[in-house]
Structure formats: C-alpha cells, structure tokens
Amino acid sequence: MSANVAPHYELFIGGKETPGSSGERRAVLNPATNQPLASTALAHAEDSRHAMEAAESAFRSSWWATDDGGRRGKALLRLATLIEQQAEEFALLETQNMGKTLRESRGDVGFIVRTLEYIAGLADKIEGETIPVPGPRFDYTVREPMGVTVHIAPWNYPLLLAMRSVAPALAAGNAVVLKPASLTPLTALRCARVALEAGIPAGIFNVVVGNGSEVGEALVGDSRCRSVSFTGSGEVGVRIAELAAHRVIPATLELGGKSPVVVFPDADLERAAKGIGFGIFGNAGQMCWAGSRLIVARAVHDELVAKVRGIAEGLKLGAGTEEKSEMGPVVSHDQMERVLGFVHEARDSGANVVAGGSRVTEGALGEGNFVRPTILDGVAPTSRVVQDEVFGPVLSVLSFDTPEEAVKLANDTRFGLFASVWTKDLGTAHTVARQLEAGMVTVNEAPATFPQTPFGGYKESGLGFEQGRHVVEAYTRRKNVLINLGSAKPKR
Ligand code: NAD
C-alpha cells in the first residue's frame, strides 16, 4: 500500500462517510500487480435509496438549487482549485487504482480542473427567453434544476468521465448521486469529500459503490431520480435506456466506439503514425474513441504500418507509477483475457500479427495485466476484431484504393463516436469529414477534445452529448410562464 492510499474507503452520503447498510467491504486491486490496494464499503439497493433520500433532502433544503448561480459557480471554482492543489495525489490514486501511467492520470486531472473552471463560468448563465404572444400578455421561459440526477461512470477514465457529467449537473443546481465503476471507485470517493470542503452543501454530491445491476438499477429506478447520465458499454446503456423510458426521465448515453483513422496517400505519414499510436495505445487502448481501425491508402500501407510498428515496439510497458512507463496494464485480469481472446481469434482466422499479440509473462510485469501493443493486418472487414469493441491496445489494419472505398469502410460499423482523417488536401479533409458517420471528427490530429467542445456519438455510440456550452442546459427543465396583464380583454 502506498502512503497516498487509505486502507479503506466508506461510501459518501449526505456529506458523511458511511459504511453502508450491510457493513460489507470489497477489495480494490492494483492492476499492475493484481494485489489489493484498498477496500471500499459495498453498497446495496438500500444504500442507493439512502443516497437518493439524502440528495433529495439537500436539494429541497440547502441553498444550492435556489440561490444565485454565481454562488454555485464559486463553489465549483473552489473545487477546481482544491483538486489542482491536490493534483499529484489524485493522479497517483487514479494510476494505482486504474493502471494508466502517471502522465495520463496527470492529464486527466488537468482536464477535470479545466472542466470545472469552464462549467463554473456557466452556472450564472442559465437563461430563459421572452416570447411574443398575442394580446396583453407576457410570456417567458425559465430553466430550473431537475432535482436529483444520477451519474453512472465506467473504469477507463474514472474521475474524468464522472465529473464530465457531474459538473454541469451541479452547475444547474441539481443534487447528484454518482456510482463509479466497481473496479475504480477511489478518486470519486475522494472527490466528493473535497467537494464538501469546497463549500458544496452536504448531500448535494453523493457517491455509492456497488454492483451496477443492483445499485445502479436501484438508483435509476428510484422515483426521485430525474435524469440519468451513463457512460459505459452499449449493453448496459440499452438497459439504462429501458429503465429511463419506464420512468419517463431523460438519459444521456455515452457508449462504445470502433473509430476509423483514414489515412490518404498525401498525408504526413510521420505525424499520422504518431497520432495513430497515441489513439490506440494511449490508456492501453481502453478508450471509447480509440482509433482501433486504421484505414490506409494501399499506396502508403507498407510505409505507414512499418512506422506504427516502430512506435508499438518502442513503447516502454510498466507500472503506471513508474515515471518512465509509457503504457500501463489493462484494468483487470478479465479484461486482459478478453483482449487476448480477440487477438487469438483473429490470428486463427489468418490475420498477420505485425506487432505484439500476447501478454507479458516475464518478470514483475508478468504478475500484472500487461498486453503488448498489437497490430493486426490482413483482417476481414466483417471479422469480430474489426466490428466489435476490443477495448485494449489492438489496431486492425484495412486498405483502400479510392476515397469512396475509404468512406465506405470507415462507416461500415454500428458505432459512430469518432473518426480521424489524415490528408494535406483541404477539399478531401472537408468532404470526408462530412461523409463520416461520427459525432466527432478530427483532421490531422489524434483524438482530441476540450471541455468547450461537444462529446457524443452517432448510431449505437450514444444519445445526447457531454461537454460544450449547452451541456448545463441539458441538466435543466424548461418552464413556460404566461402572464395575463389584465389591462384589456385578451384577444386570441
Ligand atoms: P459497463 O457498461 O460494464 O459499466 C459502466 C458502469 O455501469 C459501471 O459503473 C457499472 O457498474 C454500471 N452498470 C453495470 N450494469 C449496470 C446496470 N444493469 N444498471 C446500472 N448500472 C450498471 O462499462 P465499463 O466496462 O465500465 O466501461 C467500458 C465501456 O464504456 C466501453 O464500452 C467504452 O466504450 C464505454 N465508454 C464510453 C465513453 C463515451 O464517452 N462514449 C467513454 C468511456 C467508456
């Protein structure tokens, strides 16, 4: 155990650390060693109800929902400052719990701070409109907080993806209940405590840790839940949508991806190779928007694949806590087995394993979940490794002869989260960016996003969006107020 990690973490409900109704605890593992890192209290459905009750009560009785948005903005800014002051502790905790490198965790914490700052500035800009209506009447709209919002997060960017939706929900005046992924709950628990120190009232930011099928479903199914924001797999996303439909509440769904990286023959191949490497080996490939399908012009195929292979083979694998590590382990033993299953199936079907293709079994890394950066060439466009989300450091390579073929291959997926295009030709860049069926496209850039740019997917990659300046409104409901001024008989 490191000095940075407490031996045990309780649930955070109503501004207090609480052991949960059953008193049960669950171990949290370090994926670099598969050894226990800490334990957390394990919530059950009863604790979900307790958290919803605490949130509802804080929403009704504290100043949070009713006071000037500027006051909420200040509290969110204080939270940003406190997280920034503790950035190194947050980053280290994330790395030890999730496995990503310290450089990546530091990047995540920076993004969280920037998100809070950006969203804080929007808290006093939640505006309505006046609408001209006939007769002596006055009509206006107001945006009100929804009440209690539920946020369910995955394990790949544990705190970043949680705060991406929690921050705007708070800015809008809601009380939130967050359920982090069971594998990676530690930074969320720490963050809720810091939020209290920042002046966010007790009960406005609650965290429960438990199995999704029990605790998550109890939260969404609770009559006090007014909106749910879910980031995770498509399978669970559909379940959340069903629960939300049943309760007639909005659901924002940020789901999986199988993102194409389209490289035209005129592209700067050196830059493209670096972008491709970052887009598939970053976070050990555990990114919803990982550029997992390289679609390359046949004329430059060999040259580009050789460059990406050089990057893959040059990456230094190691525990995320080692400053020199460039790629950490995948999050769990099960995830490693899943990733390798895809690789073995592709190899058995005739794919050419250009790089990697196995786990590390030697030395200390053999104890952890380290998968070598892998490149699979000669894969069939219809194969499972090309169509399904692997969620690991595995790149599949496809080739094209014409731009039409490139776009057809790129769009030949049920997902539509992200795509990137590499070319020096302005016409090709804009034309292809429009033709790609994805919620986000980059040109000559690896995956990149900012708190001010919308993040969301087409097709089975999701519903709704996070980030951007309209996101706070997504956590409000609109009320129309019509006033009869009474000075004359109203005319229709
Ligand atoms: P997951 O769907 O297994 O779990 C996500 C969360 O849902 C966890 O907190 C889990 O405990 C909870 N959950 C599980 N079953 C539930 C249920 N029945 N009801 C309520 N909650 C339940 O996903 P994961 O394995 O943690 O994350 C990986 C997935 O997330 C990948 O598919 C990835 O593409 C996706 N993802 C999407 C984005 C995006 O922005 N689009 C970002 C990151 C990850």
Boltz pocket constraint, residues with backbone or C-beta under 6 A from the ligand:
constraints:
  - pocket:
      binder: B
      contacts: [[A, 152], [A, 153], [A, 154], [A, 155], [A, 156], [A, 157], [A, 161], [A, 179], [A, 180], [A, 181], [A, 182], [A, 210], [A, 211], [A, 212], [A, 213], [A, 214], [A, 215], [A, 216], [A, 217], [A, 231], [A, 232], [A, 233], [A, 234], [A, 236], [A, 237], [A, 239], [A, 240], [A, 253], [A, 254], [A, 255], [A, 256], [A, 257], [A, 287], [A, 288], [A, 289], [A, 389], [A, 391], [A, 417], [A, 457], [A, 461], [A, 462]]
      max_distance: 6.0
